[in-house]
Amino acid sequence: MTVIAAIFCVLFGLAFGSFLNVCISRLPRHTSIVRPASHCPSCGTPIRAWDNLPLLSWILLHGRCRHCRWPIPWRYPLVELATASLFLLIGLVYGLTLEAAGIAVFCFLLLGLAVMDAETMLLPDAFTLPGILLGVIFTGLTKGWPVAGMAIAYALTAAMLILLIRGAYWLVRRREGMGLGDAKLLALIAAWLGLWQGLLVLFLGVVTAALYGLLLLGKKRTSEQGSIQLPLGSFLCAAGIYSIFWGERTIKWYLQFFR
């Protein structure tokens, strides 16, 4: 990859990261991502174009609104930086190809859903449902349309697996353990990556979420310990991004123990 191509990937990632921040802020609240224009959440002052440059404006403004000095959350520059880093990595691995463009869209969806679930415990349909359709289309364009039919089957199977686990948990504990959004999210991941990598994502997501939950419980006082809510979708998304780049190698490494 040339230096110019790498710069293009980074700038493209920063721009999409800025838009992703808008989606993260508004979609869980069911508000339009188009209107009103970008404004300060504290004082409501519209943000001018030169104060809305991805990452750069946050640095120049020292992380504060120009008008009311409201501290801009770290999430904004971090999402922009993460998106730019992912787009650069995709360019290095896949080049400037149709497959790279599709993977960039997939990472955009996963990163947005991860942050939304971490902040609000919600996985908006505005990302998950179109994401499933885009995964089927991507599979058809890159692997052939007969395989796209399998992508639909993989998505349905992944969703049914989450629903079965959800139902079993309810029968045992008489309360919900997983949301319907998790089923749609795993369906999205399986549509893009296939069933085997979808199962790998589920395994990695559940294990890391459980370890994180144990860590949280360990920090609480014994008298305060009890059930806690975890954004499972965030862990599934992180595992999905891992699987994009290293999923096939991880599965091959695991299967070698059964030869």
Sequence and secondary structure as in RCSB ss.txt:
>XXXX:A:sequence
MTVIAAIFCVLFGLAFGSFLNVCISRLPRHTSIVRPASHCPSCGTPIRAWDNLPLLSWILLHGRCRHCRWPIPWR
YPLVELATASLFLLIGLVYGLTLEAAGIAVFCFLLLGLAVMDAETMLLPDAFTLPGILLGVIFTGLTKGWPVAGM
AIAYALTAAMLILLIRGAYWLVRRREGMGLGDAKLLALIAAWLGLWQGLLVLFLGVVTAALYGLLLLGKKRTSEQ
GSIQLPLGSFLCAAGIYSIFWGERTIKWYLQFFR
>XXXX:A:secstr
  HHHHHHHHHHHHHHHHHHHHHHHHGGGT  SSSS SB TTT  B  GGG STTHHHHHTTTB TTT  B  TH
HHHHHHHHHHHHHHHHHHH SSHHHHHHHHHHHHHHHHHHHHHHHS   HHHHHHHHHHHHHHHHHHH HHHHHH
HHHHHHHHHHHHHHHHHHHHHHHSS SS HHHHHHHHHHHHHH HHHHHHHHHHHHHHHHHHHHHHHHHS GGG 
      HHHHHHHHHHHHHHHHHHHHHHHHGGG 
